[in-house]
Amino acid sequence: MQAAVYETVIGLEVHAQLLTKTKLFCADETNFGAEPNTHISPVTLGYPGTLPVLNKQAVRLAVKMGLACHSEIENWNYFARKNYFYPDLPKGYQISQHTTPICKGGYVNIPGNEGNKPILLNRIHLEEDAGKSIHDQDDDFTSLDFNRAGVPLIELVTEPCLNSADEAVAFLTNFRRLLRYLEICDGNMEQGSLRCDANVSIRKAGETALGTKVEIKNLNSIRNVKRAIEFEVSRMQELADKNETIVQQTRSFDAVTGTTFSMRSKEEANDYRYFPDPDLPPFEVTTELLKSIEASIPALPEELISRYMEKYNLSRYDAEVITDDKETAAYFEALIQYTPFYKAAANWLLGPVKSHLNDRSISIAAFQLKPAVLASLIALVEEGRVHFSTASSRLFPQLVSGAATDPLQLAVSLNLIQTGDETQILEWVKQAMEKMPDKVLEYKKGKKGLLGLFVGEVKKLSQGKADPQLTNQLLIQKLEK
């Protein structure tokens, strides 16, 4: 059978580390990169006689995420013990939520063929992280670092409603953007603060029953999510083509070879022997708390993208890139308070500004040029007083460095103000044509594409001061005589 005969069905489980200063049930710090086993205590290690105490900020962040994802918030919550015995789980169980996830249902939109496609959520719940097993420090032993044990997480579980690796990538991209806008998680997959497991199955096109699923664990980049899913779908299709059995199992992804490999047979929920944690009382999300969290939610990317497209006439691509991170969107919001040239503002932000930031490996939060000054520079270009290339190559660097603060004064001092003096521009046009008599003849014989060559020469002769529109008009008049 051909691959097109099959439909791919994907569900994602995404763990996001919450941006709290302390762990979910004790006062141990959550900072990344500390020396092993320096952010631990008897509570983290599950010593006898210790009692967990719930971190209220973690609850607030989980509720905020649920509200942003259009979920129903569970008012009455409790924690459960999820029992499994890994070396990096100090208590022999994980404190999680089972029958009362704090957020039920909801959705996150991704771009579809016909507008937005809502990716339905099953739940978002709170839980603590496990520690970390390190296998390359000692030849004979596995080393254990419990700094991460007890760190607060939310786990988001989608319904099995994604149909391709590209849709999974779009979902993760939008979800991570939401996390960062809401300041819930830094979204850093390389450091493990955002991790993704993918449940993948295939079925024949037209069938409604789900096929046997395989879970791919701990994918640590959006690129690897795409690669792992694509490989696994291909592997499953090959098995199905040969009428071989697809085994339900947990697999891992080898980023070097781009392949998945089996780790173990897949556990079922009853293998974990969930039961309510007797050391933690139930907790309530009150109406007052819900209202205060709701009031703290800023304008989110989806809302901003729609506004930028409808009100400022930006393309979807420009709007999505601007809203990719909260700081860039905030700068754009400030910039358009000073200029009516919205499209030009977007072009500057995604062009010279972005290049400047990339060259210096800095974020826009460290960008020194004030929005009002950039708006003045944009106005010089849009009003035809300075050519864009001149503004971006000569004025912009000096303004960014702090050598000047007023774009107009700087342009005047450098003699860069464009002229619309027809007599002067005609003189430059004449000089350009005299420098290239052979090209003039070629133009007259039909090589109209050479016009750009003459425009460039006039620009060079005028040091960027010749009005481009008038230059084009005069060149065409003279060349076609």
N, C-alpha and C positions, 0 to 999 in steps of 0.2 A: 504493500500500500504506500501511497505517497503521504508525505508529512501533512499536506493540506487536508487530509481526511480527519485529522485529529484537532480537537480544541484543547487549549491549555487553560488550566484553572489554577490560580495562585491565591493564597492567603498569606499575609505577612504578620509577624509578631515583632514588634519594635520596642526595645528597651531604651529609655532615655533617663540619664542621670540628672536628678533635679539640682538646681543651683541653690542649694542650702549650704550654710557654713558648717553644719554638723550633721551627723548621721540620723537615720530615721528613728532610732530608739535610744540614742544616748548622745553625749556631748562630744564625742570624738570628732576631730576635724575631717573634712572630706577633700582637702587639697590634693591635686594630682602631682605625682612626681616626688613625693617624700621618700626618705629612706625606708626600706621594708620594715614593717611591724613597728612603726613609730606613732601611728594614729590608731592605737588600739587600747582597750581597757577590759576589765573583767566582764562588762556587759557585751562588748563586741565578741569576746571569746566564749560567751555562754557559760561562765563559771556558775557553779551551784550557789543559790541564794541571791543572785542578781535579778533585777526586774527591769524590763523595758519601759520607757516613757515616750509617748508619741510626739514627734516633731510637728508642731502646728503649721509651720511654714510649708512643709511638704504637702500637707492637706490642701492648703490654699493654692499651691501651684498645680496640683492634680485637678482641682475643681476648675481653675482657670483654663487648663487645657481642654477639659470636657466642654466648657461653655463655648470655646472657640471652635470646637468640632461639632457643635449642635447636638451634644449628648444630653440625655436625661441624667440629672445628678441625684444619686441615692442619698437621701437624708439620713438614714439610719445605717451605720456601717459597723462591721467588725472584721478583725483579722483572723486568719487561719494559719495553722502550721502545715507546711508542705514538706513531707518527709522524704528525704533521699540522702544517701550516704556517700558524699564525695569528700576527699581529703581537705578541700578548700572551703568546706561548709562547717564552721567550728561547732555549731550546736547540733548538727545531725539533722536539722530541719531549717527551712527558710520560712520567715514570716511573710505571708502574702495575703491576698484576698481571693476568696473562692466563690461563694454564693452571693456575696454583696459587693460586686465591683463598684467603686465610687462613681464611675461614669458608665452609663449603659447606652448602647446604640450610638447614633450620630453618623457623620460622614465628613470626608475631606474631598473636595473637588479636584479633578485633574482635567487637562484639556482633552476633549474627545473630537471625533470627526464632525459632530454636529453640536458644537458648544461644549459646555462643561459636562463631564461624566462624574457623578458622585460615587466615591468608593465607600461602601457602607462599613461601619465599624460594629464589631460585636461588643467591645468593652474597652475601657481604660481602667486599670487598677493599680493600686500602690503595692510595692513590695520592697524588700531589702535585697541588696546585691550579695553575692558570695565573694570569697577571697580569690586569690590567684595562685595557681600551681605553676611553678617555674622548673622546667625540665633540663635546662642547659647550664645550671650553675654548679652542679655536682655530678660526677660520673656514676655514683652509686645510689643517690637519693634524689627524690623530688623535693624542692624547697617550696615553702608556703609563705606567702605574704598576705596578711589579713587586713592590710590598710583599707582595702575596698569592701571588706565584709561589713554589712550593715549600712552601706551608702544607700540613700533613698532613690528609688527608681519609680517611674511609671512604665507599665507595659501596655502598649496599644495592640489590640488584636483586630485585624480586619475580618470581614466575612470573605469566603472564597469567591471573590467577584472580580479579580484581576485576570486579564486574559493574555498578557504578554510580559516579557521582561521590560519592554519600554514603558508599559503602564506601571509596573512596579517601581521603575526609576522615577517616573513622574510623581507617583505618590510619595515616595521617600523625599524627593526634592521639596515638594510642597509642605510635607509634614515638618521637615527640618527647618524650613523657612518660618513656619508658624512657631516652632519652639524658640527660635532666636528672637522673633518679634516680641514674643510674650516674656522673654527673659526667663524661660523655664529650664532650658538646657543649652549648653554652648554648641551642641550638635557636632562635636569633634569625634568623628568615627575612628580616626587613627589612635586617639588616646582612650578609646573604649567608652566614652560618655554617651555614644549612640551606637547601638548594636541591632542587627537585624537577623531574624531567622525567616526563611521562606519555606512555606508548605506548598509543594508543587505536585500536581497530578495532571493526567491527560484523560480524555475520553473521546469517543468517536463523535464527530460533528452531528448535532441533532439530538444526542442523548442528554438526559437531565440528571441521571445519577452520577455522583462524583466517583472518580476513579481512585485507585490506591494511591495514597499520598506518601511523599518522601519529604522529610524536614531537613533543610540545609542550615546548619547552625553557625552562629557567630560570624556573619559576614561584616567585614570591617571597612567597607567603602561602597559608595553607590556604584562605582564601576564594577566592583566584584559581585555585587548583587546581580547586575545584568549578566555578567559572564557566567556566574554559577547557574542561574536559572536557564540560560540558553543551552548550556552544556547538559543540564539535567533533563530538559525537555527532549533534546536530541537523543539522549541515552534511552529514555522511556519509549520514544517512538520506535527506535531500533528494536527494543525488546518486544513491543507490541507487533511490529511487522513480522517478527519471527515466531509469534504466538508463545513467547516465553513469559513467565510470571514476573510481574513487578512487585517486589517485596516492600512492605511498609517498614521503613527504617529511618534512622537518623544518620545523616551524612555530613561530611565536612568538605570544605572547598580548598583545593591547593592552588594558590594564586600563581605559582611558578609555572605549573603545567596547564592551568586552566581547566582542571578536571575535579570532579567530586569523588569521594571514596567513603565507604561504609564505616560507621563508628560503632553502632549497636542497633539492636531491634528497638523500635519506637515504643516508649512507655505510654500507657493510657492513664487517664486522670485517676482511676482507682488505685493505680500503683503507688501514688503519692500519699494515700491514707490521710486526706485532709480532715482536720477537725478544728473547731474554734480554739484560738489561743487562750488558755486560762489566765495568763498573766496580763492580758491587755483588755480593759473594759471596752465595750462598744463606744463609738463616738458619733456625734450628730453634726450634720451640716445644717445650721440654722438658716432661716430665711434672711436674717440680717447679714450673716456672713456671706450668703450667696449674692445678695445685692451689692455688698461692698466689693466683692471680687469682680462682679460683672461691670461695675463702674470703673474698674482699673484697667479694663481691656482697651488697648489703643486701636486705631484704624488698622485693619489687617490687610495683607497683600491683595487678596481677592477684591476687596472694596477699593483699594488704591488703584489697581490695574484698571478696573471699570471706569473709575473717575478720570484717570489720565487719558484713557482712550476716548471717552465721551466728551469731557470738558476741554481737554488740551489737545485733542486730535493726534495723540501719539499712536504709533503702531503697537500691536500687542507685544512684539519682540522688545521694543524700547521700554515699554511699561514693565514688562517682566524683569528685564535686566536691572532697571532702576530699583524695583522693589525686592530684588534678590536679597538684599540685607537692609536692616532697619536704618543703619547710619546713612547709607546712600539715599534712601527715600527721604530721610529727615533733611539732608542737605538740599535735595531737589525741592522739597516743600518750602524751605527757607529761600532758595534761589528765586522761585517763581513769585515770591512776594515783592520782588524788586524789578521784575521784567515781564512784559506782555509777550515776549518772544519765547513761547513755551517749547516749540519744536527745536529752536536753536539752543535753548537751555539744556534740553535732553542731549542734543548732539555734542555740546561741549562737555557735558558730564561723562558721556560714554566714549568721547574721543580724547581730547588733550588731557582732561583731568584724570581719566582712567589710565592713560599711558604714563602720566607722571607718577601715579601711585604704584603702578606695576614696576616701573623702572627702579623705584626706591624700596619696593617691597613693604609698603606701608598701607594702612587702611585709611579710609576717608576721615575717620575720627582724628587722625593726625595731620590732616590737610590744613595748611595755614591760611589759605586765601579765603577771605570772608565772602559770603554770598553776594553782598551788596557790591563789592569790587568786581567780582566776576560778571555780575549783571551789567555794570557799566562798560566792561570790555565787550560783552555781547552786543550792547547797544551800538557801539562804534562800528561793529561789523554790519549789523542789520540795517543801520542807517546809511551805509555805503561810504563811511568816512575812512575806514581801514579795511584792507582785504583780509579775509579769514586766515590765509596762510601767513601773512605778515603778523597778524594779531597772535596767532598760536605759536609762531616760531620766535618772534622777537619781543613782543609785549608780555605775553603770558609768563615766560620764565623769569623775567625781572620782577613781575608782580608777585609771583609765588615766593621768590627768594627774599622779598621784603625790601628790595632795592628801590622800589617805587610803590606808591599807594593809590595814585590817581591815573587810570588808563589814558584819559584824554591828555593830561599834561605830559605824560611819558611819550605819547605818540607825537605830540607837537615838538617836544624837545629833540626827538630822533628824526624829525622831518618825514613822518610816515603817513600824514593825513593825505588821503586820496584826493586827486584833483579831477574836476569835471570840466576843466578848461579845454574846449574843443581844439583850439589853436595849438596848445601845447601837446595834446595827445596826437594830433595829426603829424606833428614834427617827429614824435617817437615812432609812429606808424611808418613814416617815410624812411627813417633810419633803418628800421627793421627790414623793410622791403629792399633797400639798397644793399644790405648785408647779405641777402640771399636771393640774388636775381634768378638763379636756376630754379629755386623753389617757387618763385613767382610764376615762371613759365609753366611748371608742372601743375600749379593750382589752376591756371587759366585753361589747361588742357583737361581739367576735370577732376584732379586730385583734391577734392574739397576738404578731406581730412587733414590737410596741412594747415588749416586755419589755426589749430591749436598751437602749432609750432610758432606762428607769427605772434599769437597772443602771449606766449611765453617769453618771446624776445622783447616785446613791448614792456612786459612786466619787469624784465631784467633791466632794460634801459631806464625805466621810470623808477626803479627801486621799489616797485610795488605800489606806486602812487597813482597810476593811471586807473581811472574808473573802468572796471572790467566790461560792463554792459556797453558803455560808449566806445570802448576800445574795439569790441566785436563789430559794432555797427560801422565804425570808420574803416576798419580793415576790409570788411566785405565790400564796402563802397569802392575802395581804392583797388582791391584785387580784381574786381569784376568789371573794371572799366575797359 
